[in-house]
């Protein structure tokens, strides 16, 4: 059991315990096998979310942890403050209503990662992402990874990280404990990342030496010229969510971007159908090889809690009011524009809209057909 010494701070503890249930024992065994089958670990960037400190200890994650940039998480925090303001107003707490509104409005002008509101601390939290690689490529989902949701409907499934408590003292299985120690020691190589990225990572090892593993995420990988890279779809919180994202690409984005003719489009449609019918984690279509890939996520912990964003993290957009002001100064937004003037869509935009509409109708038909089968079988 690592980290249980009098001179080791609590945020650096790694409390390893034996799995308490048969399912946990099976999951721990799969994790141990992954160390042998996929021994190489690669960085794949960071994601961000919002957490609030709990009175009983630890930090609780808000919904939808997975923003690609810190500002996206700041926007979520500001939206949460506005909701708190609305609740306070409805209950007649005018002081709380005004405090929350001031905090929300400040978030629209300033890039704030840490705020205290009504006695509770909120923070933009950073999680580093990693993928395991082996001789066969990146690791796919494991049999014990929760995979709820039917094809075309995985977006209805809540984010498994919602309500997750970042607590380094929480017990973990032997395999996850070992993985946590492995990831905490990793640094991106100076030869493949900018100097400022490496320096920030090296600094984080000192300032936030502890860590907590979040529930895994899932992304689409594509093999190009023998090398695996990120595929053309958004990451998801479940394997089926990633399959749905890939199916959306095959049915909508690929036909639009590649200007596929009806015969070519049918090939992509058939591949998407086959993938969801089989709940497949790998598929080849028109010579292109895709795989659903498992992503490990680690939040670093220091004496003041979870790590926030780093100076070197890509953060392309400023707060919303600052961005609006910049667009107005550039003449891209004007107050005197006729709001009732119809928007002229380009040919490409109209083509995309048509493809999207057709696929949405087919998606509804697939769901209805599956529901009818379920009703008949019951």
Phi, psi and omega in degrees: 000116185272148170087001182261070176230150185300331185265008180257124179300154181300325182288352177256006181288148171230097186270100183265127177229163176287146178303137186268349181224161176303321179295317179295324179293319178295317179297321178294322177295319177296321179296322179292320177297325181297329179297328180274319184282329182229072189283339184268136181243131181237143174287142175227029176093181184244157171232165188223154177202187182244138175226153175236143182286139180261147178298325182276002178109151181083174180234131183260130182282141172278167180298156173064055176280115181159021179294142183278346181219150180304322183297327177299319178290323177298320178299321178295321179294318177298321178295323177297320178297322178295321177296319177298321178297318180296317179297316180298320178295321180292331180269359177085011179270087186294322180297315179294320178302314182290322179296317180293321179294320177298318179295317180296317181292325177295322179297335181283346182245337186236147177273090185250126179259346185218127181214149174246127184221126181053036177084002181246136178271138176237150183210143166283123186250139181254135174236128175278142181250144182221150175234138174274140178236146174223194181297331182267004180111202183287154181290130175276179175303152177266154179304329182272358176292126178304133183222059180284169176096136177275159174307141182076355186230010184295337181294345178281344183283129179298153177296122180300340180277350180297125181083357178297137182258120176281102184218104183297341180276352180294142182292150178221154179290164182304316183292316178293326177298318178293320179298318180301316180295321178299312185291325180295335182270348184285142172227140176295141182291137181299334183285345185239356177231155176302154183302318183294329177292315178296318181296319178296320179295319179295321178294321181296329177299326180276317186278332181226072186282345178268179180192160177223135176276131174271166170306144183293160172246177183219137182227170177262127174253150176228135178268121180233124180053039176083355182246139179271136176215181179295135180273181187271050179206154182288146175297163181219170181268352178223158176302318180293327175299321178291322176297317179298321179295318178293319178299322177297321177296313184296327186267335186239298188293317181298311177302324181285310184291322184265358180052054183287143174278170184306321181292316178294320180297324180297326178295316179292320178298316181296322178295318178296318178299314182297319181297316182284327177296322182265355188048047185283145177260359176212142181207147175242131181219128179051040178081001180256135184250123180241152176215141170280127190242136179277135183239121174276146181228130182235128172259125177280146184236138175235188181299337181255013178111199184290153181290139173267195182291157179255154179303330183272356179293131177302131183213072194292334184247141176280177174307155193301318181290324177295318180296318178299317180297318179297318180295323178293319179295331179274358179078014181274344174230132179228137180289336185268009179291145180285109183292338182271356180291127182296144179276128179274116180271142176286167178300317180297320180295319178294321179296318178297316180300321180293315179298316181298315181298314180299317181291324178297321178294319178293323179297316178298322180293321179296317180296316180297319180295317179294321178296320179295320178297319180296321179293319182293321182289337181273000000 
